[in-house]
Amino acid sequence: MTTRAAKITHLLQRAADGDSEAANLAWDAVYRELENIAKGYLRHEYQHQTLQASDLVHEVYLRLFGDNKVHVNDRKHFYRLAARQMRYYLVDRTRKKRARKCEGENISLDDCVVIGQELDERLLALDALLVELNELDHEAASVVEMRYFGGYSEVRTAELLSISSAHVRDHFEFAKAWLRKRMLS
């Protein structure tokens, strides 16, 4: 483990123990990478979205370091949790938007225009299928979460999951085929 990685791990562990100064330092150390991941994901999936990458990253921060702090084992664990929290936030946001529409509540033009119904449906369907896939093949579900929601490369996903790039490729190909079949049925 590099010195920077060890420092981040140490700060994250101290933050999980309630050290607010360590939480701020840890956040400073990981913010730029998380923002780049969020930008890539939003650019790829939400091209016309008004959600800013910084907003997504701040939501991840609140979910990881807010009132209900999560315990982080190390830097790799943190990045896996961050990808999962990005997924949860985007799915929660979509569900809330749909609920407001169903209740007839006035919602902002941004909420109406930017995320089309097709994307809403696809995101919610993917989330539900990932729950099923997780029961069938936990590593394959983790790979999809890391690659799709976390925006991590194959190599970075392998590093964070402590598996080989070949295993990431195999799990991702299996998951894509499984998800495609399930989405079409």
N, C-alpha and C positions, 0 to 999 in steps of 0.2 A: 504494500500500500504506500502510495506517495505521501510525502509530508503534508501536502495540502489536503489530501483525502483523509489522512489521520486527524488533522486539525478539525476538519468539518465533522467527522465522526465524534470526536471528543466534545465539540460544541453542541452537537445535536443531543448527545447523551446528557450533558449538563442541562440543556434546555428542557428535556423530558423530565428531569428531576426538579423543575420549577425555577431554574436560574434564568431570570428574565434578561439579564445582560448577555448571557450565552445565547439565548434565543435570538436576540437582535443581531449579534455577531454571526450566528449561523445563517440567519436569513440573508444578511448582507453577502455572505459567501456563496449562497446558492441562487440568489434572486436572478441574476443575469441568465443563468442556464435555464431556469424555469420560464423566464420571460421569452427566451428564444424558442423554447418548445411550444409554449402557448401561441406565439406568433405563427409558427409553422403550422400548427394544427388549425388555428382559426383561418389562416390564409387558404389552407387546403379545403377545409370543410365548410367554413362559414364566410365565403368570399364577400358577401354583402351584409355581413353582420355588423351591428354597431358595438357589440361587445368588444372591448379592448383587451389585449393580451394582459396588460397590467391589472385590469379588473379581475380576470381569471386567476392570475397569480396571487392577488391579494385575498381572494376567496380561499385559495389553497392554504395560504398563511393562516387565516382565521380558523380554518378547519383543523390544521395541524398544531397550531400554537395558541389557539383561543382558550376558552374556559375549559373545554374537555380535551386537554392535551393528550396526544397519543404518545406512547412509548416508542422511541426509535432506537433500534439496535445498532445501526451504523448508517453510513452514507448511502449505501446501496438500498437498504431498507427504506430510507427516507425518500429516495427517488421513485421507488415502487409505490409508496404511499401517495406521493404527489400525483403520479399518473392516475391512481385510483380516485383521488379526490377531484381531479379535473373531470373525470368521467362522471362521478356522482353529482358534481355541481351542474354540468351541462344537462344531465338527465333531469335533475330536480328543476332546473330553470325551464326546461321544455314542458315538464308536467304542470308546473305552476301556470305557465302561459296557457296551456290547453284547458286547465281548470277554470281560469278566468274567462276564457272564451265560452266554455260550456255554461257558466253561470250568467253569461250575458253582461259581464262587467266591462266597462270601457277600459281598453288597454291602449298603450301608446302605439303610435304609428310604427315606431321602430319594431315593436314586438310583433305587429301584424305583418309587416313587409319583409323583414330581413330573414326570418327563418320560415321557409315555406313548409307547407303541410307535408310534402314528401320527405323533407329532411327530418321534421319532427317524428314522423312515423318510422323512418329508418333508424333514427337514434334510439327511440324507445324499443323498437324491435331488437336492435343489436344488444341493448342492455339486457333485455329479458333472455335472449339467447346466450349471452355470456354467463348468466347465472346457471343455465342448463349445462353449458360447456364446462364450466368450472367443476360441476359434479362428475362429468364424464372424464375430463382431462384437465386437471388444475394447471399444469404447466402451459398447455396450449392456450387456455383462457388468459393466463398471465402474460403470455407473449402478445396476444392480441391487444390486451389492455396497454401494455408498454408501447407497442408499435403504433397503434391507432390513436389512443387517447393521450399517451405520453409523448408521442412523436419521436421516440428514440429510434436510432438506427439499429440495424441487425447486430452490429458489433457492440454497441452500447447496451442493448437489451441482453445480450449474452453475458456481458460483464455484470450487469445489475442482478440478473437471475442466477449467476454463477453456473452457467451451462455453456456449451460450445456454440459457436455461430452455426454450425451444422444442425445442432438440435433446435436452435431458434428457427432456422429455415424450415426444418421438417415440421415443427409444431405449427408454424405460421401457415404453411401449405395445407396441412391437415385441417386447421381451424378455418381457413378460407373456404375450403371445399365443404366442410361440415356446415358452416354458416350459410353458404350459398344454397346448399340443398335445403336446409331448414327454412330459409327465407322464401324459397320458391314453392314450398309445399303448403 
